[in-house]
Amino acid sequence: MPLTELEVARCAGQLAAAHGWPAAELLWQPPDPVWLLPALLLQLSGRAVFARRSPAGGGGGGTIQLAAPERAAPARPLLLLPPSPVPLDRLQRLAGRLSGAELLQPDSGRLLRVAQYADSGPLVTTVGHCRAGRLSPLPLPAPPPAGWRDLRVVNKTYRVAYLDWLYPDPEPMYYLISIARDVAALLKEAMSFHSTQIYVRKNHLKELLELFQNGSVDVAAEYLGWTHERNITMRFSLGLGLYDYGMLIGAPERRSSPSFSGSLESVRLRALAVGLLLLAAAGGYLALRPSGAAVSRLSTVCLLVLGSFCARGEPLRPGRLSQHVAAAVVLGVGMLSFQFYTADLLSQVTMEQARLPFAQLDDITRRPDWNWAVLKKSTMEDMLRSRPRPGVNFTNAIKQCNTNVDRRDWVPKAVSEKFAFFAVVPLMIRDCTLTGCPSVCMHPPAVMRTWGAIPLRRGLTEWRAWNAAILRLMETGLLARLRSRRLPERLLRSVQHCDLEARPRSQWSPLGLSECWPVLEVLLAGAGAALLLLLLEMLARRLEIWSRQRQLVYTETSDVLQLGSGCACSLLGCAGGWAAGLGACYRLSGSPLTWPAAEEACQQLRGGAHLSSALSDAELRLLSAMTSSAGLAEVHIGLVHRPELTSRPDGWQYRWADGRPMKFTAWANDEPSGDRNNTKYGSLRAQGAKWVVNVNRHVENRFICKYYP
């Protein structure tokens, strides 16, 4: 017999108390308290996931939704209350992702426990029952702690491959692949397994792939990305980091160029430059003013500027406040510009800027003086070969890459010669020292951004335990500390995108602002007043325009509020094109569709929108008025009959599209009609404001959408 709401709540509370889980206050009333209420109490404390019924039309069994990310589930004890009924095979498929979880079934009252990854025996076992609101037997065995003990794989030996890229040189301190090797060493100790080490000393991935293909290795302590070829024989763990792959070149030299070819020595040219700046400032001020006669104000400001500007920088006092503010702003900008120029700032500054050797990445294939290389069988080669795009098209040129250059010589050749290579950017910090990094940078844009992970042999049964252990490294912060140790942020910044920003080479000359304090005083005092007046004017104008456009038209039904053309708002906060009434927003479609297509169209119009429901007689009259005013006989509304959900003796199970139960009815004579064993859809007939059942599901009508603001 299915459990009642009270029985489920009591059993869930006893389970939480038996395990010592903290209680949580109920913050809101869930829509279906039979299985949401007790699960919510535990979910708020970070210990539970909960389930909800599927929406109408989604099937009869219900769907499972995890409150926490799926990857985080294996490392925590969980309580799951699945909807009723759920087939056992489906429940086991779900439980396979929740190691150590406990499941309480409201339909049967059984309390189930999911086995750990390293456990033997059945996946799901019964540990108790909920009968009459009590759990038996009690006390229940405590769930395993969320720690390393859950992840142990005892009496197991893995064959671990190490690809020694730099042999015979020792491994450097700062190295991307060292993160994967550190993780493998930590997991070996934490998971209590044994390992047989296999070293690959060739400078390419071909031999490593062959070892995975013939099943000679189980794990590679390497940092690799996903490719189509690798995916056949490898299963990748959770990502250890997200990094950019791109083309690296030697850092281009910065070249100097003067910002101006010469100095404006002529007094006339100086006066012309200052005058143009004054006119530009005055024009910009007047252009931003939302109202008024611009021509008269422009002439007034120009006269004031010409009369107030002098060699000593002492402005005159205009009469009107707006003219005073405008003249002060224009005068201040002009005097500062004149002071900058007299200090020879513009003529003395020389800019330095680096320029790339080619605009697009694939331009290198058309440059015979440049050589380039990419690692064979790598993620980058797979990307360049199979995913061309504008500017990064290497499909036909991949055979031209230079494979004779040893990988350890890529960085020295890029610094000293016209040589480029494709690689993951953090891999370059292996050549960094305490004094700095090699002068290489990534040519923009990046070819791709992808996750790097530890490859596992496809078919390895304990791959979930490896993922859970890596997740535990993330949660405890060990993985972040490994990254900061092996890939310091200061070194990563030194091998990022090439610096192409222009910078001044020489020192700036002193401005001597103390010589024109009167101008600065006017500028500081007038600029704030000018901005304030401008904002007030713009606000007043906006309010005036808004008040003119806000024309409200009331229909015959007093509850319906429709907005005039040109207004995209309402008193209820409805979006543009929606009519407000009875606390909701409505919209009549422009073209006819079938009922399922109309429901989908409403959901696409706005989040939370569905075909309209009629929950009261007032709302029914509102919808009927909208239909009649458009000259329509019938429109689709959210009536739907799902035979798989019915439990009533008469066989009808009509609900609204948004999931609300039907408490108010307005059926026409002899309705509802048709075969009760098929899905039926309803429409609203304007004449008499009655509901009718569509003849078939292919009937096309215009429809009314509804959402709550």
RAZIFEN-V322131 format. One record per backbone hydrogen bond with DSSP energy under -0.5 kcal/mol. CO is the residue of the C=O (numbers start at 1). NH is the residue of the N-H. If there is no record, write none. Layout:
co->CO nh->NH
co->CO nh->NH
//
This chain:
co->4 nh->8
co->5 nh->9
co->6 nh->10
co->7 nh->11
co->8 nh->12
co->9 nh->13
co->10 nh->14
co->11 nh->15
co->12 nh->16
co->13 nh->17
co->14 nh->18
co->15 nh->19
co->16 nh->20
co->16 nh->21
co->25 nh->27
co->28 nh->30
co->32 nh->35
co->32 nh->36
co->33 nh->37
co->35 nh->39
co->36 nh->40
co->37 nh->41
co->38 nh->42
co->39 nh->43
co->40 nh->44
co->42 nh->45
co->42 nh->47
co->42 nh->48
co->43 nh->46
co->50 nh->65
co->52 nh->63
co->55 nh->58
co->63 nh->52
co->65 nh->50
co->69 nh->72
co->69 nh->73
co->70 nh->73
co->70 nh->74
co->72 nh->75
co->73 nh->76
co->78 nh->102
co->79 nh->49
co->80 nh->82
co->80 nh->104
co->81 nh->51
co->82 nh->106
co->87 nh->91
co->88 nh->92
co->89 nh->93
co->90 nh->94
co->91 nh->95
co->92 nh->96
co->94 nh->97
co->95 nh->98
co->98 nh->101
co->101 nh->114
co->102 nh->80
co->103 nh->105
co->103 nh->112
co->104 nh->106
co->105 nh->109
co->106 nh->3
co->109 nh->130
co->110 nh->105
co->110 nh->112
co->111 nh->127
co->111 nh->128
co->112 nh->103
co->113 nh->125
co->114 nh->100
co->115 nh->100
co->116 nh->119
co->123 nh->115
co->125 nh->113
co->128 nh->111
co->129 nh->131
co->129 nh->136
co->131 nh->134
co->134 nh->131
co->136 nh->129
co->145 nh->147
co->147 nh->150
co->148 nh->151
co->149 nh->152
co->150 nh->118
co->152 nh->154
co->153 nh->156
co->156 nh->194
co->158 nh->160
co->158 nh->196
co->159 nh->218
co->159 nh->219
co->160 nh->198
co->161 nh->221
co->162 nh->164
co->162 nh->200
co->163 nh->165
co->164 nh->167
co->166 nh->169
co->173 nh->175
co->176 nh->179
co->176 nh->180
co->177 nh->181
co->178 nh->182
co->179 nh->183
co->180 nh->184
co->181 nh->185
co->182 nh->186
co->183 nh->187
co->184 nh->188
co->185 nh->189
co->186 nh->190
co->187 nh->191
co->188 nh->192
co->188 nh->193
co->191 nh->153
co->194 nh->158
co->195 nh->197
co->196 nh->160
co->198 nh->162
co->199 nh->201
co->200 nh->164
co->202 nh->204
co->205 nh->209
co->206 nh->210
co->207 nh->211
co->208 nh->212
co->209 nh->213
co->210 nh->214
co->211 nh->216
co->211 nh->217
co->212 nh->215
co->218 nh->457
co->219 nh->161
co->220 nh->222
co->222 nh->224
co->224 nh->453
co->227 nh->231
co->228 nh->232
co->229 nh->232
co->229 nh->233
co->230 nh->233
co->230 nh->234
co->233 nh->458
co->235 nh->456
co->241 nh->243
co->241 nh->452
co->243 nh->450
co->244 nh->425
co->245 nh->447
co->245 nh->448
co->246 nh->248
co->246 nh->423
co->247 nh->443
co->248 nh->421
co->249 nh->441
co->253 nh->355
co->255 nh->353
co->257 nh->351
co->263 nh->265
co->266 nh->270
co->267 nh->271
co->268 nh->272
co->269 nh->273
co->270 nh->274
co->271 nh->275
co->272 nh->276
co->273 nh->277
co->274 nh->278
co->275 nh->279
co->276 nh->280
co->277 nh->281
co->278 nh->282
co->279 nh->283
co->280 nh->284
co->281 nh->285
co->282 nh->286
co->283 nh->287
co->284 nh->288
co->285 nh->289
co->286 nh->289
co->292 nh->294
co->293 nh->297
co->294 nh->298
co->295 nh->299
co->296 nh->300
co->297 nh->301
co->298 nh->302
co->299 nh->303
co->300 nh->304
co->301 nh->305
co->302 nh->306
co->303 nh->307
co->304 nh->308
co->305 nh->309
co->310 nh->313
co->313 nh->315
co->316 nh->318
co->320 nh->324
co->321 nh->325
co->322 nh->326
co->323 nh->327
co->324 nh->328
co->325 nh->329
co->326 nh->330
co->327 nh->331
co->328 nh->332
co->329 nh->333
co->330 nh->334
co->331 nh->335
co->332 nh->336
co->333 nh->337
co->334 nh->338
co->335 nh->339
co->336 nh->340
co->337 nh->341
co->338 nh->342
co->339 nh->343
co->340 nh->345
co->341 nh->344
co->344 nh->348
co->345 nh->349
co->349 nh->259
co->350 nh->505
co->351 nh->257
co->352 nh->503
co->353 nh->255
co->360 nh->363
co->361 nh->364
co->362 nh->365
co->363 nh->366
co->364 nh->367
co->366 nh->368
co->367 nh->370
co->371 nh->420
co->372 nh->402
co->373 nh->422
co->375 nh->378
co->376 nh->205
co->378 nh->382
co->379 nh->383
co->380 nh->384
co->381 nh->385
co->382 nh->386
co->383 nh->387
co->384 nh->394
co->389 nh->392
co->391 nh->361
co->391 nh->362
co->392 nh->389
co->392 nh->394
co->394 nh->398
co->397 nh->400
co->398 nh->401
co->401 nh->403
co->406 nh->409
co->407 nh->410
co->409 nh->413
co->410 nh->414
co->411 nh->415
co->412 nh->416
co->413 nh->417
co->414 nh->250
co->417 nh->419
co->418 nh->371
co->420 nh->373
co->421 nh->248
co->422 nh->375
co->423 nh->246
co->424 nh->427
co->425 nh->428
co->426 nh->429
co->427 nh->430
co->428 nh->431
co->429 nh->432
co->436 nh->433
co->438 nh->440
co->439 nh->251
co->441 nh->249
co->442 nh->498
co->443 nh->247
co->448 nh->245
co->450 nh->243
co->452 nh->240
co->452 nh->241
co->453 nh->224
co->453 nh->455
co->454 nh->237
co->455 nh->220
co->456 nh->235
co->457 nh->460
co->459 nh->461
co->460 nh->463
co->462 nh->466
co->463 nh->467
co->464 nh->468
co->465 nh->469
co->466 nh->470
co->467 nh->471
co->468 nh->472
co->469 nh->473
co->470 nh->474
co->471 nh->475
co->472 nh->476
co->473 nh->477
co->473 nh->478
co->473 nh->479
co->474 nh->477
co->477 nh->481
co->478 nh->482
co->479 nh->483
co->480 nh->484
co->481 nh->485
co->482 nh->486
co->483 nh->487
co->488 nh->491
co->488 nh->492
co->489 nh->493
co->490 nh->494
co->491 nh->495
co->492 nh->495
co->493 nh->496
co->496 nh->442
co->498 nh->500
co->503 nh->352
co->512 nh->515
co->513 nh->516
co->514 nh->517
co->516 nh->519
co->516 nh->520
co->517 nh->521
co->518 nh->522
co->519 nh->523
co->520 nh->524
co->521 nh->525
co->522 nh->526
co->523 nh->527
co->524 nh->528
co->525 nh->529
co->526 nh->530
co->527 nh->531
co->528 nh->532
co->529 nh->533
co->530 nh->534
co->531 nh->535
co->532 nh->536
co->533 nh->537
co->534 nh->538
co->535 nh->539
co->536 nh->540
co->537 nh->541
co->538 nh->542
co->539 nh->543
co->540 nh->544
co->541 nh->545
co->542 nh->546
co->543 nh->547
co->544 nh->548
co->545 nh->549
co->546 nh->550
co->549 nh->551
co->550 nh->552
co->551 nh->564
co->552 nh->554
co->553 nh->562
co->556 nh->558
co->557 nh->560
co->559 nh->582
co->560 nh->555
co->561 nh->580
co->562 nh->553
co->564 nh->567
co->570 nh->573
co->575 nh->578
co->579 nh->586
co->580 nh->561
co->581 nh->584
co->584 nh->581
co->585 nh->707
co->586 nh->579
co->587 nh->705
co->593 nh->701
co->594 nh->598
co->595 nh->599
co->596 nh->600
co->597 nh->601
co->598 nh->602
co->599 nh->603
co->600 nh->604
co->601 nh->605
co->602 nh->606
co->606 nh->609
co->610 nh->706
co->612 nh->638
co->616 nh->620
co->617 nh->621
co->618 nh->622
co->619 nh->623
co->620 nh->624
co->621 nh->625
co->622 nh->626
co->623 nh->627
co->624 nh->628
co->625 nh->629
co->626 nh->630
co->627 nh->632
co->628 nh->631
co->633 nh->686
co->635 nh->684
co->636 nh->704
co->638 nh->657
co->639 nh->682
co->640 nh->642
co->640 nh->655
co->641 nh->643
co->641 nh->680
co->642 nh->645
co->643 nh->646
co->648 nh->651
co->653 nh->642
co->654 nh->662
co->655 nh->640
co->656 nh->659
co->660 nh->656
co->661 nh->663
co->666 nh->691
co->668 nh->671
co->675 nh->678
co->680 nh->641
co->681 nh->694
co->682 nh->637
co->683 nh->685
co->683 nh->692
co->684 nh->635
co->684 nh->686
co->685 nh->690
co->686 nh->688
co->686 nh->689
co->690 nh->685
co->691 nh->668
co->692 nh->683
co->696 nh->699
co->699 nh->701
co->701 nh->593
co->702 nh->636
co->703 nh->589
co->704 nh->612
co->705 nh->587
co->706 nh->610
co->707 nh->585
co->707 nh->709
//
